Amino acid sequence: MDFPVMIGHKHIFRHSPKISIYYPYVFGLPNLHAEYQINQKIVSTLNDMVIELGFHDENLIEMVGEFEIKTNERQILSLTLTVYSFTGGAHGMTLVKALSFNVTTGKHYELKDLFLPGSDYVKQFSAIIKPKIAEWEIPILEEFTQIREDQDFYLGDHSLVIYFQLYEISPYVAGFPYFPIPILDIQDIIQPKGPLEILLPF
């Protein structure tokens, strides 16, 4: 299945407090079990996000959510879910969670799944990102040392994009720091037949 997966959307809406959340679902997959697994992971991730951001908080004033499809080709689907909530104070809070799947099997990929066992991707990516923080003049809360083993990421435009949540390494005003890493630059450590190899631009 090299064609894009069919994607629909659902809408959670409430007047008071104001809640408007759009999220995706896949349909029409030949493997119904894979379709179920993907949709369940999307819903469970979104559920965790809205609870963390105060969906049941009596002080909740507003919550809005949206999604973006980052990659939808060659059996790979990568997307982001974004939820913003406001419970009072100077500003609200936003979470961005990314999910990447093999649509043939329904497998959800964690960062470690993309690389050869034993490859020190944490060290390699940290060495790429650290100078970019300085080059791009990203304000940081404390000296950057390394990414987490399960750092947030998505797949798109022949790149692996590593990113950080609000306050994870930088103040709120800096937003979400994103670091695209071309797949061609990390060919030596990618998992054979894994999503990065599948998405190589040749």
GIMO-V939730 format. One record per residue. N is the residue number from 1. OMEGA is omega in whole degrees, 0 to 359 (none if undefined). Layout:
<<N:OMEGA> <N:OMEGA>>
This chain:
<<1:180> <2:183> <3:177> <4:177> <5:176> <6:184> <7:174> <8:176> <9:175> <10:187> <11:172> <12:185> <13:176> <14:182> <15:186> <16:354> <17:184> <18:179> <19:178> <20:185> <21:174> <22:176> <23:187> <24:167> <25:178> <26:178> <27:178> <28:179> <29:176> <30:180> <31:184> <32:178> <33:177> <34:179> <35:179> <36:181> <37:181> <38:182> <39:178> <40:179> <41:178> <42:183> <43:182> <44:178> <45:178> <46:179> <47:178> <48:182> <49:185> <50:177> <51:178> <52:183> <53:170> <54:180> <55:181> <56:182> <57:181> <58:179> <59:182> <60:179> <61:183> <62:173> <63:179> <64:181> <65:179> <66:179> <67:175> <68:174> <69:183> <70:177> <71:176> <72:182> <73:174> <74:178> <75:182> <76:175> <77:177> <78:185> <79:175> <80:172> <81:180> <82:178> <83:177> <84:175> <85:177> <86:180> <87:182> <88:180> <89:185> <90:181> <91:178> <92:180> <93:182> <94:171> <95:172> <96:178> <97:181> <98:178> <99:178> <100:187> <101:162> <102:187> <103:177> <104:184> <105:185> <106:182> <107:173> <108:184> <109:165> <110:185> <111:183> <112:181> <113:185> <114:191> <115:178> <116:175> <117:179> <118:179> <119:184> <120:182> <121:179> <122:180> <123:183> <124:181> <125:178> <126:179> <127:177> <128:187> <129:186> <130:179> <131:179> <132:177> <133:179> <134:183> <135:182> <136:177> <137:177> <138:179> <139:182> <140:183> <141:175> <142:184> <143:179> <144:178> <145:180> <146:176> <147:172> <148:176> <149:180> <150:183> <151:178> <152:180> <153:166> <154:182> <155:179> <156:176> <157:179> <158:180> <159:166> <160:182> <161:176> <162:179> <163:184> <164:178> <165:173> <166:179> <167:183> <168:175> <169:186> <170:180> <171:183> <172:185> <173:181> <174:180> <175:181> <176:177> <177:180> <178:182> <179:177> <180:178> <181:181> <182:180> <183:181> <184:182> <185:183> <186:182> <187:187> <188:183> <189:184> <190:181> <191:176> <192:181> <193:176> <194:185> <195:180> <196:177> <197:179> <198:184> <199:178> <200:187> <201:172> <202:none>>
